[in-house]
Amino acid sequence: MIDELDIPIFKKSYELYKTFYGYRNNVLRQDRYTLWQKTENLILEIIEDIFLASFISKSDKLPVLERTSIKLNSLKVFIRLLKELKILDNSKYLILQEAIDEIGRMLGGWIKSTRAS
């Protein structure tokens, strides 16, 4: 496996997607192709951005990481909306939110270290 795939934030994002995807079968069809699909696509975009950031030069990394941070904040809103619309139950919401918070801390550290370089 490529070394960049072994970075913790990539692994955590990858696991977030697998967890989210695992909840899909419990979602009603009417919800699966609207907010659920948008949220799923956003998680995939975050994974893609993290993957990209692991390969590009330090000078190009910061804009990608900042864009990823914005997407992660949007993801928090969408996950909360899924819970409030009762598409996700509280226990699943908490599992996802905990993972998103951890990814956010990791991403914040990466942004901080990139700015310091």
N, CA, C and O atoms as CSV, one atom per row, in Angstrom:
chain,resi,resn,atom,element,x,y,z
A,1,MET,N,N,0.843,-1.191,0.000
A,1,MET,CA,C,0.000,0.000,0.000
A,1,MET,C,C,0.882,1.246,0.000
A,1,MET,O,O,1.959,1.251,0.595
A,2,ILE,N,N,0.435,2.262,-0.647
A,2,ILE,CA,C,1.169,3.524,-0.708
A,2,ILE,C,C,1.259,4.118,0.699
A,2,ILE,O,O,0.285,4.101,1.451
A,3,ASP,N,N,2.444,4.646,1.050
A,3,ASP,CA,C,2.650,5.195,2.391
A,3,ASP,C,C,1.645,6.291,2.742
A,3,ASP,O,O,1.218,6.396,3.892
A,4,GLU,N,N,1.268,7.102,1.762
A,4,GLU,CA,C,0.341,8.200,2.030
A,4,GLU,C,C,-1.026,7.692,2.494
A,4,GLU,O,O,-1.754,8.403,3.187
A,5,LEU,N,N,-1.367,6.469,2.114
A,5,LEU,CA,C,-2.645,5.908,2.545
A,5,LEU,C,C,-2.601,5.474,4.000
A,5,LEU,O,O,-3.636,5.174,4.594
A,6,ASP,N,N,-1.414,5.439,4.572
A,6,ASP,CA,C,-1.269,5.042,5.960
A,6,ASP,C,C,-1.353,6.217,6.927
A,6,ASP,O,O,-1.206,6.036,8.135
A,7,ILE,N,N,-1.587,7.416,6.408
A,7,ILE,CA,C,-1.676,8.548,7.324
A,7,ILE,C,C,-2.995,8.467,8.101
A,7,ILE,O,O,-4.035,8.118,7.541
A,8,PRO,N,N,-2.938,8.790,9.384
A,8,PRO,CA,C,-4.113,8.618,10.255
A,8,PRO,C,C,-5.373,9.338,9.783
A,8,PRO,O,O,-6.466,8.778,9.879
A,9,ILE,N,N,-5.250,10.555,9.279
A,9,ILE,CA,C,-6.450,11.289,8.860
A,9,ILE,C,C,-7.104,10.618,7.657
A,9,ILE,O,O,-8.329,10.622,7.538
A,10,PHE,N,N,-6.309,10.047,6.771
A,10,PHE,CA,C,-6.875,9.322,5.635
A,10,PHE,C,C,-7.616,8.082,6.131
A,10,PHE,O,O,-8.740,7.813,5.709
A,11,LYS,N,N,-6.982,7.335,7.024
A,11,LYS,CA,C,-7.613,6.129,7.574
A,11,LYS,C,C,-8.919,6.465,8.281
A,11,LYS,O,O,-9.920,5.767,8.119
A,12,LYS,N,N,-8.904,7.541,9.066
A,12,LYS,CA,C,-10.103,7.926,9.816
A,12,LYS,C,C,-11.229,8.346,8.865
A,12,LYS,O,O,-12.391,8.009,9.094
A,13,SER,N,N,-10.896,9.066,7.820
A,13,SER,CA,C,-11.896,9.487,6.834
A,13,SER,C,C,-12.453,8.290,6.078
A,13,SER,O,O,-13.651,8.215,5.802
A,14,TYR,N,N,-11.587,7.377,5.755
A,14,TYR,CA,C,-11.959,6.138,5.065
A,14,TYR,C,C,-12.940,5.335,5.930
A,14,TYR,O,O,-13.949,4.831,5.438
A,15,GLU,N,N,-12.625,5.228,7.214
A,15,GLU,CA,C,-13.501,4.515,8.149
A,15,GLU,C,C,-14.833,5.243,8.333
A,15,GLU,O,O,-15.876,4.607,8.481
A,16,LEU,N,N,-14.794,6.572,8.325
A,16,LEU,CA,C,-16.033,7.355,8.412
A,16,LEU,C,C,-16.952,7.001,7.259
A,16,LEU,O,O,-18.148,6.782,7.454
A,17,TYR,N,N,-16.397,6.945,6.063
A,17,TYR,CA,C,-17.228,6.601,4.903
A,17,TYR,C,C,-17.811,5.199,5.047
A,17,TYR,O,O,-18.996,4.989,4.788
A,18,LYS,N,N,-16.996,4.252,5.453
A,18,LYS,CA,C,-17.491,2.876,5.601
A,18,LYS,C,C,-18.615,2.804,6.640
A,18,LYS,O,O,-19.591,2.078,6.453
A,19,THR,N,N,-18.476,3.544,7.711
A,19,THR,CA,C,-19.527,3.577,8.736
A,19,THR,C,C,-20.792,4.197,8.158
A,19,THR,O,O,-21.881,3.641,8.299
A,20,PHE,N,N,-20.649,5.343,7.511
A,20,PHE,CA,C,-21.791,6.032,6.915
A,20,PHE,C,C,-22.480,5.136,5.890
A,20,PHE,O,O,-23.706,5.026,5.877
A,21,TYR,N,N,-21.699,4.509,5.046
A,21,TYR,CA,C,-22.237,3.625,4.021
A,21,TYR,C,C,-22.999,2.455,4.657
A,21,TYR,O,O,-24.022,2.017,4.132
A,22,GLY,N,N,-22.504,1.965,5.764
A,22,GLY,CA,C,-23.166,0.861,6.462
A,22,GLY,C,C,-24.553,1.212,6.970
A,22,GLY,O,O,-25.389,0.327,7.155
A,23,TYR,N,N,-24.804,2.481,7.194
A,23,TYR,CA,C,-26.115,2.923,7.670
A,23,TYR,C,C,-27.119,3.083,6.536
A,23,TYR,O,O,-28.311,3.257,6.790
A,24,ARG,N,N,-26.668,3.029,5.318
A,24,ARG,CA,C,-27.483,3.337,4.137
A,24,ARG,C,C,-28.736,2.468,4.002
A,24,ARG,O,O,-29.799,2.969,3.634
A,25,ASN,N,N,-28.619,1.190,4.293
A,25,ASN,CA,C,-29.762,0.283,4.118
A,25,ASN,C,C,-30.928,0.597,5.057
A,25,ASN,O,O,-32.058,0.175,4.812
A,26,ASN,N,N,-30.651,1.330,6.118
A,26,ASN,CA,C,-31.711,1.689,7.066
A,26,ASN,C,C,-32.394,3.007,6.704
A,26,ASN,O,O,-33.275,3.475,7.426
A,27,VAL,N,N,-31.988,3.598,5.594
A,27,VAL,CA,C,-32.531,4.894,5.178
A,27,VAL,C,C,-33.638,4.671,4.152
A,27,VAL,O,O,-33.484,3.882,3.219
A,28,LEU,N,N,-34.742,5.366,4.333
A,28,LEU,CA,C,-35.845,5.262,3.390
A,28,LEU,C,C,-35.414,5.740,2.007
A,28,LEU,O,O,-34.582,6.637,1.875
A,29,ARG,N,N,-35.987,5.132,0.996
A,29,ARG,CA,C,-35.650,5.462,-0.390
A,29,ARG,C,C,-35.802,6.962,-0.669
A,29,ARG,O,O,-34.962,7.559,-1.343
A,30,GLN,N,N,-36.874,7.567,-0.149
A,30,GLN,CA,C,-37.118,8.991,-0.396
A,30,GLN,C,C,-35.998,9.868,0.164
A,30,GLN,O,O,-35.734,10.948,-0.364
A,31,ASP,N,N,-35.342,9.412,1.222
A,31,ASP,CA,C,-34.261,10.183,1.839
A,31,ASP,C,C,-32.899,9.817,1.261
A,31,ASP,O,O,-31.972,10.627,1.288
A,32,ARG,N,N,-32.777,8.616,0.747
A,32,ARG,CA,C,-31.490,8.095,0.281
A,32,ARG,C,C,-30.944,8.860,-0.912
A,32,ARG,O,O,-29.728,8.956,-1.081
A,33,TYR,N,N,-31.815,9.398,-1.733
A,33,TYR,CA,C,-31.370,10.045,-2.968
A,33,TYR,C,C,-31.411,11.563,-2.901
A,33,TYR,O,O,-31.360,12.236,-3.930
A,34,THR,N,N,-31.501,12.093,-1.709
A,34,THR,CA,C,-31.494,13.550,-1.561
A,34,THR,C,C,-30.360,13.937,-0.609
A,34,THR,O,O,-29.188,13.896,-0.985
A,35,LEU,N,N,-30.706,14.303,0.597
A,35,LEU,CA,C,-29.716,14.737,1.581
A,35,LEU,C,C,-28.691,13.649,1.874
A,35,LEU,O,O,-27.509,13.942,2.051
A,36,TRP,N,N,-29.130,12.410,1.924
A,36,TRP,CA,C,-28.204,11.304,2.205
A,36,TRP,C,C,-27.128,11.229,1.121
A,36,TRP,O,O,-25.941,11.115,1.427
A,37,GLN,N,N,-27.546,11.292,-0.142
A,37,GLN,CA,C,-26.595,11.203,-1.253
A,37,GLN,C,C,-25.638,12.390,-1.244
A,37,GLN,O,O,-24.444,12.223,-1.493
A,38,LYS,N,N,-26.147,13.577,-0.962
A,38,LYS,CA,C,-25.303,14.774,-0.890
A,38,LYS,C,C,-24.257,14.607,0.209
A,38,LYS,O,O,-23.090,14.950,0.018
A,39,THR,N,N,-24.669,14.087,1.341
A,39,THR,CA,C,-23.752,13.888,2.468
A,39,THR,C,C,-22.705,12.834,2.125
A,39,THR,O,O,-21.524,13.003,2.428
A,40,GLU,N,N,-23.133,11.763,1.500
A,40,GLU,CA,C,-22.208,10.708,1.089
A,40,GLU,C,C,-21.172,11.257,0.104
A,40,GLU,O,O,-19.982,10.965,0.231
A,41,ASN,N,N,-21.613,12.040,-0.863
A,41,ASN,CA,C,-20.694,12.641,-1.836
A,41,ASN,C,C,-19.696,13.575,-1.155
A,41,ASN,O,O,-18.529,13.634,-1.543
A,42,LEU,N,N,-20.150,14.291,-0.155
A,42,LEU,CA,C,-19.280,15.207,0.570
A,42,LEU,C,C,-18.180,14.440,1.315
A,42,LEU,O,O,-17.026,14.868,1.325
A,43,ILE,N,N,-18.526,13.335,1.924
A,43,ILE,CA,C,-17.517,12.511,2.592
A,43,ILE,C,C,-16.486,12.027,1.574
A,43,ILE,O,O,-15.285,12.047,1.843
A,44,LEU,N,N,-16.949,11.599,0.421
A,44,LEU,CA,C,-16.028,11.143,-0.631
A,44,LEU,C,C,-15.118,12.273,-1.114
A,44,LEU,O,O,-13.941,12.045,-1.390
A,45,GLU,N,N,-15.652,13.476,-1.217
A,45,GLU,CA,C,-14.836,14.630,-1.604
A,45,GLU,C,C,-13.766,14.923,-0.554
A,45,GLU,O,O,-12.637,15.276,-0.895
A,46,ILE,N,N,-14.120,14.779,0.709
A,46,ILE,CA,C,-13.162,14.999,1.796
A,46,ILE,C,C,-12.035,13.969,1.708
A,46,ILE,O,O,-10.862,14.314,1.849
A,47,ILE,N,N,-12.389,12.717,1.476
A,47,ILE,CA,C,-11.369,11.672,1.316
A,47,ILE,C,C,-10.461,12.006,0.131
A,47,ILE,O,O,-9.238,11.893,0.221
A,48,GLU,N,N,-11.066,12.412,-0.963
A,48,GLU,CA,C,-10.307,12.757,-2.161
A,48,GLU,C,C,-9.358,13.929,-1.898
A,48,GLU,O,O,-8.209,13.905,-2.341
A,49,ASP,N,N,-9.827,14.949,-1.184
A,49,ASP,CA,C,-8.981,16.103,-0.876
A,49,ASP,C,C,-7.822,15.722,0.048
A,49,ASP,O,O,-6.703,16.202,-0.133
A,50,ILE,N,N,-8.079,14.878,1.019
A,50,ILE,CA,C,-7.017,14.429,1.924
A,50,ILE,C,C,-5.979,13.635,1.144
A,50,ILE,O,O,-4.775,13.797,1.345
A,51,PHE,N,N,-6.453,12.788,0.268
A,51,PHE,CA,C,-5.554,11.997,-0.579
A,51,PHE,C,C,-4.696,12.931,-1.443
A,51,PHE,O,O,-3.482,12.758,-1.542
A,52,LEU,N,N,-5.345,13.918,-2.063
A,52,LEU,CA,C,-4.634,14.883,-2.899
A,52,LEU,C,C,-3.585,15.633,-2.076
A,52,LEU,O,O,-2.439,15.773,-2.503
A,53,ALA,N,N,-3.976,16.109,-0.911
A,53,ALA,CA,C,-3.066,16.894,-0.065
A,53,ALA,C,C,-1.844,16.087,0.357
A,53,ALA,O,O,-0.781,16.657,0.603
A,54,SER,N,N,-1.983,14.793,0.440
A,54,SER,CA,C,-0.847,13.969,0.848
A,54,SER,C,C,0.198,13.845,-0.257
A,54,SER,O,O,1.329,13.439,0.010
A,55,PHE,N,N,-0.158,14.184,-1.482
A,55,PHE,CA,C,0.754,14.047,-2.610
A,55,PHE,C,C,1.342,15.355,-3.123
A,55,PHE,O,O,2.399,15.346,-3.755
A,56,ILE,N,N,0.686,16.470,-2.865
A,56,ILE,CA,C,1.123,17.726,-3.475
A,56,ILE,C,C,2.177,18.422,-2.622
A,56,ILE,O,O,2.382,18.074,-1.459
A,57,SER,N,N,2.833,19.399,-3.209
A,57,SER,CA,C,3.902,20.125,-2.517
A,57,SER,C,C,3.320,20.960,-1.376
A,57,SER,O,O,2.133,21.286,-1.359
A,58,LYS,N,N,4.185,21.291,-0.436
A,58,LYS,CA,C,3.742,22.079,0.720
A,58,LYS,C,C,3.154,23.420,0.304
A,58,LYS,O,O,2.209,23.904,0.928
A,59,SER,N,N,3.699,24.017,-0.735
A,59,SER,CA,C,3.195,25.327,-1.165
A,59,SER,C,C,1.769,25.249,-1.721
A,59,SER,O,O,1.025,26.227,-1.659
A,60,ASP,N,N,1.393,24.101,-2.259
A,60,ASP,CA,C,0.043,23.927,-2.811
A,60,ASP,C,C,-0.924,23.289,-1.822
A,60,ASP,O,O,-2.130,23.244,-2.068
A,61,LYS,N,N,-0.402,22.803,-0.716
A,61,LYS,CA,C,-1.189,22.016,0.228
A,61,LYS,C,C,-2.218,22.844,1.005
A,61,LYS,O,O,-3.350,22.401,1.204
A,62,LEU,N,N,-1.829,24.035,1.441
A,62,LEU,CA,C,-2.694,24.831,2.315
A,62,LEU,C,C,-4.071,25.124,1.714
A,62,LEU,O,O,-5.070,24.939,2.409
A,63,PRO,N,N,-4.174,25.570,0.459
A,63,PRO,CA,C,-5.520,25.816,-0.088
A,63,PRO,C,C,-6.395,24.561,-0.127
A,63,PRO,O,O,-7.604,24.639,0.088
A,64,VAL,N,N,-5.793,23.419,-0.396
A,64,VAL,CA,C,-6.552,22.164,-0.429
A,64,VAL,C,C,-7.028,21.823,0.980
A,64,VAL,O,O,-8.179,21.427,1.167
A,65,LEU,N,N,-6.159,21.972,1.961
A,65,LEU,CA,C,-6.536,21.664,3.350
A,65,LEU,C,C,-7.615,22.619,3.854
A,65,LEU,O,O,-8.532,22.199,4.560
A,66,GLU,N,N,-7.513,23.891,3.501
A,66,GLU,CA,C,-8.534,24.852,3.924
A,66,GLU,C,C,-9.880,24.554,3.269
A,66,GLU,O,O,-10.923,24.674,3.912
A,67,ARG,N,N,-9.863,24.169,2.004
A,67,ARG,CA,C,-11.103,23.778,1.309
A,67,ARG,C,C,-11.702,22.534,1.976
A,67,ARG,O,O,-12.918,22.424,2.132
A,68,THR,N,N,-10.839,21.613,2.361
A,68,THR,CA,C,-11.297,20.403,3.037
A,68,THR,C,C,-11.933,20.743,4.379
A,68,THR,O,O,-12.926,20.132,4.772
A,69,SER,N,N,-11.369,21.705,5.073
A,69,SER,CA,C,-11.921,22.137,6.359
A,69,SER,C,C,-13.331,22.708,6.192
A,69,SER,O,O,-14.215,22.449,7.009
A,70,ILE,N,N,-13.530,23.476,5.141
A,70,ILE,CA,C,-14.867,24.021,4.859
A,70,ILE,C,C,-15.847,22.882,4.570
A,70,ILE,O,O,-16.980,22.890,5.051
A,71,LYS,N,N,-15.402,21.909,3.786
A,71,LYS,CA,C,-16.260,20.757,3.482
A,71,LYS,C,C,-16.587,19.973,4.744
A,71,LYS,O,O,-17.708,19.491,4.905
A,72,LEU,N,N,-15.615,19.845,5.637
A,72,LEU,CA,C,-15.855,19.121,6.882
A,72,LEU,C,C,-16.890,19.846,7.743
A,72,LEU,O,O,-17.734,19.210,8.374
A,73,ASN,N,N,-16.821,21.173,7.765
A,73,ASN,CA,C,-17.829,21.945,8.507
A,73,ASN,C,C,-19.210,21.794,7.880
A,73,ASN,O,O,-20.210,21.721,8.595
A,74,SER,N,N,-19.274,21.748,6.559
A,74,SER,CA,C,-20.554,21.498,5.881
A,74,SER,C,C,-21.072,20.109,6.218
A,74,SER,O,O,-22.271,19.912,6.416
A,75,LEU,N,N,-20.161,19.155,6.281
A,75,LEU,CA,C,-20.550,17.791,6.629
A,75,LEU,C,C,-21.188,17.738,8.018
A,75,LEU,O,O,-22.174,17.029,8.222
A,76,LYS,N,N,-20.636,18.477,8.959
A,76,LYS,CA,C,-21.216,18.529,10.312
A,76,LYS,C,C,-22.672,19.001,10.255
A,76,LYS,O,O,-23.540,18.452,10.933
A,77,VAL,N,N,-22.922,20.013,9.446
A,77,VAL,CA,C,-24.282,20.561,9.314
A,77,VAL,C,C,-25.212,19.508,8.711
A,77,VAL,O,O,-26.324,19.304,9.198
A,78,PHE,N,N,-24.759,18.847,7.659
A,78,PHE,CA,C,-25.601,17.837,6.999
A,78,PHE,C,C,-25.887,16.648,7.918
A,78,PHE,O,O,-27.005,16.133,7.934
A,79,ILE,N,N,-24.889,16.215,8.677
A,79,ILE,CA,C,-25.088,15.101,9.610
A,79,ILE,C,C,-26.097,15.498,10.688
A,79,ILE,O,O,-26.964,14.705,11.058
A,80,ARG,N,N,-25.979,16.726,11.187
A,80,ARG,CA,C,-26.942,17.208,12.188
A,80,ARG,C,C,-28.345,17.279,11.590
A,80,ARG,O,O,-29.321,16.934,12.255
A,81,LEU,N,N,-28.448,17.719,10.351
A,81,LEU,CA,C,-29.744,17.782,9.672
A,81,LEU,C,C,-30.336,16.382,9.497
A,81,LEU,O,O,-31.539,16.188,9.675
A,82,LEU,N,N,-29.500,15.415,9.152
A,82,LEU,CA,C,-29.977,14.027,9.044
A,82,LEU,C,C,-30.564,13.552,10.371
A,82,LEU,O,O,-31.574,12.849,10.401
A,83,LYS,N,N,-29.918,13.947,11.466
A,83,LYS,CA,C,-30.427,13.554,12.790
A,83,LYS,C,C,-31.740,14.269,13.093
A,83,LYS,O,O,-32.693,13.647,13.565
A,84,GLU,N,N,-31.793,15.562,12.826
A,84,GLU,CA,C,-32.991,16.333,13.149
A,84,GLU,C,C,-34.190,15.915,12.306
A,84,GLU,O,O,-35.332,16.032,12.750
A,85,LEU,N,N,-33.940,15.433,11.108
A,85,LEU,CA,C,-35.021,14.935,10.256
A,85,LEU,C,C,-35.356,13.470,10.549
A,85,LEU,O,O,-36.213,12.867,9.903
A,86,LYS,N,N,-34.661,12.925,11.532
A,86,LYS,CA,C,-34.870,11.541,11.986
A,86,LYS,C,C,-34.506,10.509,10.907
A,86,LYS,O,O,-35.031,9.396,10.892
A,87,ILE,N,N,-33.608,10.898,10.021
A,87,ILE,CA,C,-33.079,9.961,9.032
A,87,ILE,C,C,-31.988,9.128,9.696
A,87,ILE,O,O,-31.790,7.959,9.363
A,88,LEU,N,N,-31.287,9.746,10.636
A,88,LEU,CA,C,-30.287,9.064,11.465
A,88,LEU,C,C,-30.764,9.078,12.904
A,88,LEU,O,O,-31.269,10.096,13.376
A,89,ASP,N,N,-30.614,7.974,13.603
A,89,ASP,CA,C,-30.958,7.989,15.024
A,89,ASP,C,C,-29.789,8.577,15.826
A,89,ASP,O,O,-28.687,8.752,15.305
A,90,ASN,N,N,-30.050,8.873,17.086
A,90,ASN,CA,C,-29.056,9.552,17.920
A,90,ASN,C,C,-27.751,8.771,18.066
A,90,ASN,O,O,-26.673,9.364,18.029
A,91,SER,N,N,-27.832,7.464,18.229
A,91,SER,CA,C,-26.611,6.681,18.428
A,91,SER,C,C,-25.724,6.713,17.180
A,91,SER,O,O,-24.505,6.841,17.295
A,92,LYS,N,N,-26.311,6.601,16.012
A,92,LYS,CA,C,-25.543,6.668,14.768
A,92,LYS,C,C,-24.982,8.079,14.566
A,92,LYS,O,O,-23.846,8.248,14.123
A,93,TYR,N,N,-25.782,9.071,14.892
A,93,TYR,CA,C,-25.337,10.457,14.792
A,93,TYR,C,C,-24.097,10.675,15.666
A,93,TYR,O,O,-23.121,11.278,15.219
A,94,LEU,N,N,-24.135,10.191,16.896
A,94,LEU,CA,C,-23.011,10.386,17.814
A,94,LEU,C,C,-21.747,9.698,17.313
A,94,LEU,O,O,-20.650,10.243,17.438
A,95,ILE,N,N,-21.897,8.517,16.754
A,95,ILE,CA,C,-20.741,7.799,16.194
A,95,ILE,C,C,-20.122,8.606,15.057
A,95,ILE,O,O,-18.904,8.777,15.005
A,96,LEU,N,N,-20.956,9.098,14.154
A,96,LEU,CA,C,-20.459,9.877,13.023
A,96,LEU,C,C,-19.862,11.202,13.493
A,96,LEU,O,O,-18.804,11.614,13.018
A,97,GLN,N,N,-20.533,11.857,14.415
A,97,GLN,CA,C,-20.067,13.157,14.891
A,97,GLN,C,C,-18.720,13.038,15.596
A,97,GLN,O,O,-17.859,13.906,15.453
A,98,GLU,N,N,-18.542,11.975,16.346
A,98,GLU,CA,C,-17.259,11.755,17.028
A,98,GLU,C,C,-16.131,11.576,16.010
A,98,GLU,O,O,-15.042,12.123,16.185
A,99,ALA,N,N,-16.384,10.823,14.965
A,99,ALA,CA,C,-15.379,10.618,13.915
A,99,ALA,C,C,-15.081,11.927,13.192
A,99,ALA,O,O,-13.922,12.232,12.909
A,100,ILE,N,N,-16.119,12.697,12.893
A,100,ILE,CA,C,-15.932,13.979,12.205
A,100,ILE,C,C,-15.129,14.938,13.076
A,100,ILE,O,O,-14.258,15.649,12.574
A,101,ASP,N,N,-15.415,14.965,14.377
A,101,ASP,CA,C,-14.662,15.830,15.289
A,101,ASP,C,C,-13.188,15.440,15.326
A,101,ASP,O,O,-12.314,16.308,15.337
A,102,GLU,N,N,-12.911,14.145,15.344
A,102,GLU,CA,C,-11.526,13.688,15.357
A,102,GLU,C,C,-10.813,14.055,14.054
A,102,GLU,O,O,-9.661,14.488,14.072
A,103,ILE,N,N,-11.497,13.881,12.936
A,103,ILE,CA,C,-10.924,14.281,11.646
A,103,ILE,C,C,-10.665,15.791,11.645
A,103,ILE,O,O,-9.646,16.251,11.129
A,104,GLY,N,N,-11.576,16.543,12.214
A,104,GLY,CA,C,-11.410,17.996,12.299
A,104,GLY,C,C,-10.184,18.388,13.110
A,104,GLY,O,O,-9.453,19.302,12.729
A,105,ARG,N,N,-9.954,17.702,14.224
A,105,ARG,CA,C,-8.764,17.985,15.025
A,105,ARG,C,C,-7.490,17.649,14.242
A,105,ARG,O,O,-6.517,18.404,14.261
A,106,MET,N,N,-7.517,16.510,13.559
A,106,MET,CA,C,-6.361,16.113,12.757
A,106,MET,C,C,-6.108,17.115,11.631
A,106,MET,O,O,-4.969,17.504,11.374
A,107,LEU,N,N,-7.167,17.516,10.979
A,107,LEU,CA,C,-7.062,18.459,9.873
A,107,LEU,C,C,-6.557,19.816,10.369
A,107,LEU,O,O,-5.719,20.449,9.727
A,108,GLY,N,N,-7.070,20.248,11.506
A,108,GLY,CA,C,-6.602,21.506,12.096
A,108,GLY,C,C,-5.112,21.471,12.398
A,108,GLY,O,O,-4.402,22.448,12.158
A,109,GLY,N,N,-4.642,20.356,12.920
A,109,GLY,CA,C,-3.215,20.203,13.192
A,109,GLY,C,C,-2.392,20.222,11.916
A,109,GLY,O,O,-1.307,20.802,11.876
A,110,TRP,N,N,-2.909,19.589,10.880
A,110,TRP,CA,C,-2.212,19.551,9.592
A,110,TRP,C,C,-2.132,20.949,8.989
A,110,TRP,O,O,-1.096,21.346,8.456
A,111,ILE,N,N,-3.236,21.693,9.078
A,111,ILE,CA,C,-3.259,23.066,8.565
A,111,ILE,C,C,-2.256,23.920,9.352
A,111,ILE,O,O,-1.494,24.686,8.762
A,112,LYS,N,N,-2.259,23.788,10.654
A,112,LYS,CA,C,-1.359,24.569,11.507
A,112,LYS,C,C,0.101,24.267,11.177
A,112,LYS,O,O,0.916,25.182,11.063
A,113,SER,N,N,0.427,22.999,11.025
A,113,SER,CA,C,1.820,22.644,10.722
A,113,SER,C,C,2.206,23.080,9.306
A,113,SER,O,O,3.366,23.408,9.059
A,114,THR,N,N,1.262,23.089,8.387
A,114,THR,CA,C,1.548,23.539,7.021
A,114,THR,C,C,1.778,25.042,6.995
A,114,THR,O,O,2.645,25.521,6.264
A,115,ARG,N,N,1.017,25.788,7.778
A,115,ARG,CA,C,1.192,27.237,7.852
A,115,ARG,C,C,2.542,27.592,8.474
A,115,ARG,O,O,3.186,28.560,8.070
A,116,ALA,N,N,2.963,26.800,9.457
A,116,ALA,CA,C,4.215,27.059,10.168
A,116,ALA,C,C,5.439,26.762,9.300
A,116,ALA,O,O,6.533,27.257,9.573
A,117,SER,N,N,5.253,25.963,8.268
A,117,SER,CA,C,6.397,25.562,7.417
A,117,SER,C,C,6.845,26.674,6.507
A,117,SER,O,O,7.787,26.498,5.734
